[in-house]
Amino acid sequence: MTAAFMDLVDVTIVNVAIPSIQKDTGATFASIQWITAGYALAFAAGLITGGRLGDIHGRKKLFLIGMTGFTVASALCGFAANPEMLVASRILQGAMASLMVPQVLSIIHATFPAEERGKVFGMFGAVIGLGAVSGPILGALLTEWNLFGLEWRPIFLINLPVGIAGLILGARFISESKAPKALKLDLVGVALVTLGLLMLLYPLTRGRELGWPLWGYLSMVGSLVVFGALVAYERVKARRDGSPLVELSLFRVKSFAAGIAVQLTFGIVMGIFFLVWTLYMQIGLGWSALRAGLTGIPFSIAMSAAAGMSVQALVPRFGRKVLQAGALITALGMLVYIWEAHHFGTDIAPWQMALPLVVLGIGMGLIVAPLTDAVLSEVPQEHAGSASGLINTVQQMGNALGLGLVSVVFFGSISDNLALSDIGPAFSTAFQHSLWVVAGVCAVIFIGMFLLPAKPKQHLEGGASDEVPADAPKEPALTP
C-alpha cells in the first residue's frame, strides 16, 4: 500500500511545482515536459517486464529492489543540480516504479486466500483515492512553504522517509512468492513490448506541444505493427518453452479480457478528467494551486470511502452491478458538474463544487477497487505478475490516450488568440465540453461491464489461493 501511494502521489505532485522548478533551474519548456513525460514513459514501458521478473525471481525481492531504487532516484531528483540531472533521475524513478508497482497486486493475489482478497482490494482502492488527490495538495503545500529554502525539492525528498519505512516494513512482513513453474525472461518480448509502448505513448505524451507532427501519427500506426509482431512471437515462445513475457492465454479468460478493455476505457476517463479539471481551476478560474488542491478533498474522501465499501460489502452481494452503478454515478457527477459550471460561470466557489465532486468520488470509487478484483479473480496464480503488469500498463495507456485526447476535446474548443478577459469563459466552456465527452465514455464503460462475470470467482466459490508463499512454514501431515 505504501508503494501504491508513493507512485500515485509522485505522478501528480510534480505538476503543481513546475513553475517553481522552471524558475529555480532555468529549465527549458522541453526539459519541463520531460520531467513529467520521462517518468510516465519509463514507468509504462517497464510494467509488463517488472511483473514477469517478479514471477521469475520473487515478488518480494523485486518489490524491495524497486522501492530501494525509487527512494534513491527520489533523492537524486531532490538534489538535482541542473535540469538534465532532474530529467535523468525522473526516468530512473519511473523505471524503478515499474519494478515496484506490479508486485503490489501480485503480492496481494499470491498472499491472501480468495475470500480475503476483497477486503485488501478495498483498502487498495481507498489508497488509490487518497493518493490521486493528495499529490496536488502536498505539492502545493510543500512548494508554498519553501521548507529550509529548498523551494520545490521537498516534493521529491518527502519520498525518502516513506520509502525507508516501506522497505523496513516490506522486508519484515511481506512473504516471498514466485511462479511455481520455473520461467525464463523473454528478452525479445521485452524489446518488442518496450518499443511498441514507446512508439505509442511518446507521440501521445508530447504530441500537443509539438503540433502533432506527421512522424507522431506514423509512430502510433507503427506501434500496432510492433504489437502484432509481439503477439506472433509470444505464441511461438509459449509453444517452445512456456515462458512468454505476455501470457496470451490470459485473454482466453473472459473476465480478464473484458476487464482489461474496461480498465483501458476507465483510464481514458481518468486521464481526461483530472487534467481538464486542473486547467479549469488554475487557469480558467485563476485559483492558486493550494486552493485547487483543497477543493479536491471531498472527492478524495468520497472515493476512498466508496472504494473500501464496494469490495467489502457491496460486490459480494450485488456483483458487477456495483461497477455498473459506479459508471452511471460517475456520468451523473459529470452532468451535475456541467450544470454548475454553466450556471455559476467563473464566479463558482469551491464549496459549490463539493456536490459533483462527492458524486464523482463515489462513482469512481465503486469502479476502481472492484474492477481490479474482477480482472484478477480467475487468473492462474503462476501468471499473477504478468497479469498485474498488464493491468497497470493498460491503465497507463488509457491515461496517456486520455491526455492525448485533451488536446482535441478541451483545447480544440479554445481559440488560439484569447483576450485576457475571455480566458475564464473559454476555459469554462471547454471544461463543460470535455465532461460531456467523459460522460459518454462512462456510458460505453457501463455497456462493456456486461462482459464481466456476474460475481468475481472468489465470491462464488470462496476458494483459497493455491500458491504457497516461499517462506511459509510447512505444516506436518496429519494422521488419523
ZAMARGU-4260 file (C-alpha; in steps of 0.2 Angstrom, whole numbers, plus 5000, padded with zeros to 4 digits):
<rodrens>
0) 5000/5000/5000 | 5015/5012/5004 | 5022/5008/4986 | 5005/5011/4978 | 5003/5028/4987
5) 5020/5034/4983 | 5018/5031/4965 | 5001/5039/4964 | 5007/5054/4973 | 5023/5056/4963
10) 5013/5056/4947 | 5003/5071/4952 | 5014/5080/4964 | 5026/5087/4951 | 5013/5097/4940
15) 5010/5109/4954 | 5028/5113/4957 | 5033/5115/4938 | 5033/5134/4939 | 5045/5134/4954
20) 5056/5121/4945 | 5057/5131/4930 | 5061/5147/4939 | 5074/5139/4950 | 5083/5129/4937
25) 5081/5139/4921 | 5074/5123/4913 | 5068/5125/4895 | 5050/5120/4891 | 5056/5104/4883
30) 5065/5099/4899 | 5049/5103/4909 | 5039/5092/4898 | 5052/5078/4900 | 5052/5080/4919
35) 5034/5073/4918 | 5034/5063/4902 | 5050/5054/4906 | 5043/5046/4922 | 5027/5041/4913
40) 5036/5033/4898 | 5049/5024/4908 | 5035/5018/4920 | 5023/5012/4907 | 5037/5004/4896
45) 5043/4993/4911 | 5027/4987/4919 | 5025/4971/4910 | 5043/4966/4912 | 5043/4971/4930
50) 5028/4960/4933 | 5036/4945/4924 | 5053/4947/4934 | 5043/4946/4950 | 5035/4930/4944
55) 5053/4923/4940 | 5064/4929/4954 | 5052/4933/4968 | 5039/4946/4970 | 5046/4952/4987
60) 5063/4953/4980 | 5058/4964/4965 | 5047/4974/4977 | 5061/4978/4988 | 5073/4982/4974
65) 5061/4993/4965 | 5057/5003/4981 | 5076/5005/4985 | 5079/5011/4968 | 5063/5023/4969
70) 5069/5030/4985 | 5087/5033/4978 | 5080/5041/4962 | 5069/5052/4973 | 5084/5058/4982
75) 5093/5061/4966 | 5078/5071/4960 | 5078/5081/4976 | 5097/5086/4975 | 5097/5088/4956
80) 5110/5101/4951 | 5103/5105/4934 | 5088/5101/4923 | 5097/5087/4914 | 5100/5078/4930
85) 5082/5080/4935 | 5076/5073/4919 | 5088/5058/4920 | 5083/5055/4938 | 5064/5056/4934
90) 5067/5042/4920 | 5076/5032/4933 | 5062/5034/4946 | 5049/5029/4933 | 5059/5013/4929
95) 5061/5008/4947 | 5042/5011/4949 | 5039/4999/4935 | 5048/4986/4946 | 5039/4990/4962
100) 5021/4994/4957 | 5016/4977/4948 | 5022/4967/4963 | 5008/4976/4974 | 4994/4967/4965
105) 5004/4951/4963 | 5008/4950/4982 | 4990/4953/4986 | 4985/4939/4974 | 4998/4927/4980
110) 4997/4930/4998 | 4979/4931/5003 | 4966/4917/5001 | 4952/4921/4988 | 4939/4925/5002
115) 4950/4938/5010 | 4956/4947/4994 | 4940/4958/4994 | 4945/4967/5010 | 4963/4970/5004
120) 4957/4977/4987 | 4945/4988/4996 | 4960/4995/5005 | 4969/4996/4989 | 4955/5007/4981
125) 4955/5018/4996 | 4973/5021/4995 | 4971/5025/4976 | 4958/5038/4980 | 4968/5046/4994
130) 4984/5046/4983 | 4976/5053/4967 | 4971/5069/4976 | 4984/5070/4990 | 4998/5073/4976
135) 4992/5091/4971 | 4988/5096/4989 | 5005/5090/4995 | 5014/5098/4980 | 5005/5115/4983
140) 5009/5115/5002 | 5027/5109/5001 | 5031/5122/4987 | 5022/5136/4996 | 5030/5133/5012
145) 5048/5133/5004 | 5055/5122/5018 | 5073/5127/5023 | 5074/5137/5007 | 5073/5121/4996
150) 5058/5128/4986 | 5052/5113/4975 | 5064/5100/4981 | 5054/5093/4996 | 5041/5086/4984
155) 5054/5073/4980 | 5063/5072/4996 | 5047/5068/5006 | 5048/5050/4997 | 5064/5046/5007
160) 5056/5043/5025 | 5041/5035/5017 | 5052/5024/5006 | 5063/5019/5020 | 5048/5015/5031
165) 5041/5004/5017 | 5057/4995/5015 | 5058/4990/5033 | 5040/4985/5034 | 5041/4976/5017
170) 5057/4966/5022 | 5048/4961/5039 | 5031/4957/5034 | 5029/4953/5015 | 5030/4934/5012
175) 5041/4929/4996 | 5032/4921/4982 | 5035/4917/4964 | 5028/4906/4950 | 5028/4888/4955
180) 5034/4883/4937 | 5052/4889/4933 | 5051/4903/4920 | 5064/4912/4909 | 5064/4930/4905
185) 5059/4933/4887 | 5071/4946/4881 | 5064/4948/4863 | 5047/4950/4871 | 5054/4964/4882
190) 5062/4973/4867 | 5046/4972/4857 | 5034/4977/4871 | 5045/4992/4876 | 5047/4998/4858
195) 5028/4996/4855 | 5024/5006/4870 | 5036/5020/4867 | 5030/5021/4849 | 5013/5023/4855
200) 5015/5033/4871 | 5029/5046/4866 | 5018/5054/4852 | 5003/5054/4863 | 5013/5062/4878
205) 5022/5076/4868 | 5011/5077/4853 | 5001/5093/4858 | 5016/5104/4861 | 5025/5098/4846
210) 5010/5102/4835 | 5005/5084/4831 | 5019/5081/4818 | 5017/5068/4804 | 5030/5057/4812
215) 5020/5055/4828 | 5005/5048/4818 | 5017/5036/4809 | 5024/5031/4825 | 5007/5027/4833
220) 5002/5017/4817 | 5019/5008/4818 | 5016/5003/4836 | 5002/4992/4830 | 5013/4983/4818
225) 5026/4980/4833 | 5012/4974/4844 | 5006/4962/4830 | 5024/4955/4829 | 5024/4954/4848
230) 5008/4943/4848 | 5015/4932/4834 | 5032/4929/4843 | 5024/4926/4860 | 5013/4912/4853
235) 5029/4904/4846 | 5038/4907/4863 | 5024/4899/4873 | 5024/4883/4862 | 5043/4882/4863
240) 5047/4884/4881 | 5031/4890/4890 | 5040/4906/4896 | 5032/4921/4886 | 5033/4939/4893
245) 5015/4941/4889 | 5004/4926/4894 | 4992/4927/4879 | 4981/4913/4887 | 4976/4926/4900
250) 4965/4934/4886 | 4955/4917/4885 | 4949/4921/4902 | 4933/4931/4899 | 4934/4941/4915
255) 4952/4946/4912 | 4950/4951/4893 | 4934/4961/4897 | 4941/4969/4912 | 4957/4974/4903
260) 4946/4983/4890 | 4936/4992/4904 | 4952/4996/4913 | 4958/5005/4897 | 4942/5015/4894
265) 4942/5020/4913 | 4960/5025/4911 | 4954/5037/4897 | 4941/5044/4909 | 4954/5047/4922
270) 4967/5055/4910 | 4954/5067/4903 | 4945/5072/4919 | 4960/5076/4931 | 4970/5086/4918
275) 4955/5097/4912 | 4949/5099/4930 | 4966/5106/4935 | 4967/5118/4919 | 4949/5124/4923
280) 4953/5128/4941 | 4970/5135/4940 | 4970/5144/4923 | 4951/5146/4919 | 4946/5152/4936
285) 4963/5159/4941 | 4964/5149/4958 | 4981/5145/4967 | 4987/5128/4967 | 4983/5126/4985
290) 4965/5132/4983 | 4963/5120/4969 | 4971/5106/4978 | 4960/5109/4994 | 4944/5109/4983
295) 4948/5091/4979 | 4946/5085/4997 | 4928/5080/4996 | 4932/5069/4980 | 4946/5061/4989
300) 4936/5056/5005 | 4921/5050/4994 | 4932/5040/4983 | 4941/5032/4997 | 4925/5028/5007
305) 4916/5021/4991 | 4931/5010/4986 | 4933/5002/5003 | 4914/4999/5005 | 4912/4992/4987
310) 4923/4977/4988 | 4920/4973/5006 | 4901/4975/5007 | 4893/4978/4990 | 4902/4967/4977
315) 4899/4951/4987 | 4881/4954/4987 | 4877/4963/4970 | 4892/4958/4959 | 4896/4968/4943
320) 4880/4979/4946 | 4891/4988/4959 | 4903/4993/4945 | 4889/4997/4933 | 4881/5008/4946
325) 4899/5017/4948 | 4899/5020/4929 | 4882/5028/4929 | 4885/5038/4945 | 4901/5045/4938
330) 4892/5050/4922 | 4879/5059/4934 | 4893/5068/4943 | 4899/5074/4926 | 4882/5081/4922
335) 4880/5089/4938 | 4897/5097/4936 | 4892/5103/4919 | 4876/5111/4925 | 4886/5120/4939
340) 4900/5126/4928 | 4887/5133/4916 | 4875/5141/4930 | 4888/5149/4941 | 4901/5153/4927
345) 4918/5160/4933 | 4911/5165/4949 | 4909/5147/4955 | 4916/5144/4973 | 4925/5128/4979
350) 4910/5124/4991 | 4898/5124/4976 | 4909/5110/4968 | 4908/5099/4983 | 4892/5090/4977
355) 4898/5085/4960 | 4915/5080/4967 | 4907/5069/4980 | 4896/5061/4967 | 4911/5058/4956
360) 4921/5051/4970 | 4908/5039/4974 | 4906/5033/4956 | 4925/5031/4953 | 4927/5023/4970
365) 4914/5010/4966 | 4924/5005/4950 | 4942/5007/4954 | 4944/4993/4968 | 4931/4980/4962
370) 4937/4981/4944 | 4955/4976/4949 | 4947/4962/4959 | 4936/4956/4945 | 4951/4956/4932
375) 4962/4946/4943 | 4948/4934/4951 | 4950/4920/4938 | 4969/4922/4934 | 4980/4907/4937
380) 4992/4910/4952 | 5008/4907/4941 | 5003/4922/4930 | 4999/4934/4943 | 5014/4945/4940
385) 5011/4945/4921 | 4993/4949/4924 | 4996/4963/4936 | 5009/4971/4924 | 4996/4971/4910
390) 4983/4979/4921 | 4995/4993/4926 | 5001/4995/4908 | 4984/4996/4901 | 4979/5009/4914
395) 4994/5019/4909 | 4990/5018/4891 | 4972/5023/4895 | 4979/5038/4904 | 4990/5043/4890
400) 4976/5041/4877 | 4965/5052/4889 | 4979/5065/4890 | 4981/5065/4871 | 4963/5067/4869
405) 4963/5083/4880 | 4971/5092/4865 | 4955/5088/4855 | 4941/5089/4867 | 4947/5103/4878
410) 4960/5114/4868 | 4951/5110/4852 | 4936/5121/4858 | 4948/5136/4863 | 4953/5149/4851
415) 4972/5152/4850 | 4971/5171/4852 | 4961/5174/4868 | 4960/5191/4876 | 4963/5191/4895
420) 4945/5194/4899 | 4940/5179/4888 | 4951/5166/4896 | 4939/5161/4910 | 4923/5159/4900
425) 4933/5150/4886 | 4941/5138/4899 | 4924/5135/4907 | 4916/5131/4891 | 4930/5119/4886
430) 4928/5111/4903 | 4910/5108/4900 | 4913/5101/4883 | 4926/5089/4890 | 4914/5082/4903
435) 4901/5079/4890 | 4914/5068/4881 | 4919/5059/4898 | 4900/5056/4902 | 4898/5047/4885
440) 4914/5037/4889 | 4906/5032/4905 | 4891/5025/4895 | 4902/5014/4885 | 4910/5008/4901
445) 4893/5003/4908 | 4889/4993/4892 | 4907/4985/4892 | 4904/4979/4910 | 4891/4967/4905
450) 4905/4956/4899 | 4912/4955/4916 | 4907/4940/4927 | 4891/4942/4937 | 4901/4940/4953
455) 4920/4938/4955 | 4925/4920/4956 | 4930/4920/4974 | 4913/4927/4979 | 4905/4912/4970
460) 4917/4899/4977 | 4926/4906/4991 | 4941/4896/4987 | 4958/4899/4994 | 4974/4903/4985
465) 4983/4888/4978 | 5000/4896/4979 | 5010/4894/4995 | 5022/4908/4999 | 5040/4903/4998
470) 5044/4906/5016 | 5028/4899/5024 | 5031/4886/5037 | 5027/4869/5032 | 5013/4860/5042
475) 5016/4842/5047 | 5005/4829/5039 | 4990/4824/5050 | 4987/4806/5053 | 4971/4798/5060
</rodrens>
